[in-house]
Amino acid sequence: RKERGQNIRRRVDSWARTLKVHPRQVRIQEMPRKWGSCSAAGTVTLAADLSGRPESFQDFVIVHELLHLRFKNHGRLFKLFMTAYIPDWREIELLK
C-alpha cells in the first residue's frame, strides 16, 4: 500500500514539473466520494485507491487537481490546459 502511494507521489512530482506548479503539500488518503481535491492553500489530496486505476485515469485526476493550482474553476483556460496535456480527458472523465 505504501509503495502504491509512492508511485502516485512520483507521478504527481513529474506532472508538477511538467505543469510548472508547486503544491504546498500532497496527501494521499481514503476519499470515498471523489478522486481528488485541491485546497485554496495549495494542498492536493488524492484518493488512496487511485493507484488501482489505469495510469491514464491517474494522470487525468493528477493533472486536473494540479491545474487547480493555476485555475480555481473549470473555465475555458482550465479546459484548454486539460486538452493540451490530457487530450482525451473528456472521455476519461466519463469513466469516473
N, C-alpha and C positions, 0 to 999 in steps of 0.2 A: 504494500500500500504506500509506504514511504517512497519507494522507488518510482511508482506511478506519479506521485505528486512532484517528484524531482523532474521527471520528464516534462510535465506541464510547465513547471517553472523555467526549464530550459527553453521551451517553445515561447513562453512569454518574453523572456530576455531577448531572444532572437528577433521576435516581432517588434519589441520596443525599440531595438536598434534600427530596424528597417523603417519604422514609422517615425523615428526621432521623437519619441515621447519618453517620459520618465515617471513611471508610477511611484508614488511615495512608499507604497507598501503593496505586496501581492500576498493575498491569503487564499488558501485552498481549504474549503470546509464543506460540510454537508449543507446542501441547499435544496430542500425538497420541492420548491416551486419554480425555480429558474436555474439557468446555467451559469449566470454571472451577473455582476453588477460593478458599477464604478461610482465611488462617492465623490462629492464635491471637493473633499480634502485630498483626492488623488489616490485613494485605496482601491485597488482592483481585487475583487473577490470572485473566485471561480469555484464551481461545484466540484466536489471531490470525485464524483463518478464521471466527470467529463473525460477522464483518462480511458474509460472503457468505450468511448465513442470513436468513430473513424477520424483519422488525422484531419481530413478536410473539414469535418464538423468542429473539431477542436480549434482549428485555425479561424474558422468563421467566428466562433464565440470570443476567442482571444482578441482578434482584430477589432471586432465590434466593441468590446469593452475598452481596449486601449484607445480607440478613436474617440471615445467619450472624454478622454483627457484633453483633446483638442476641440471637440464639438459637443456641446452639452445636450443637444437634441438630435433628432433623426432627420434633420433638414437636408436641403439639396447638397450642400458640401459634404455632409456626412455620407450620404448615399454615393456621391461621386468617388470619394476615397474608398468606400467599401468595394465599389465596382473596380477601381484601379488595382486593388490588392487581392480581392477575392471575387473574380469576375462572375462566378455562378452563385453568389451569395443569396440571391432571391430564391433559387431552387433549394439550396441547403437550408435556408430558413424554414422552409416548409416541412423539413424533417424533424423539427423540434418536437 
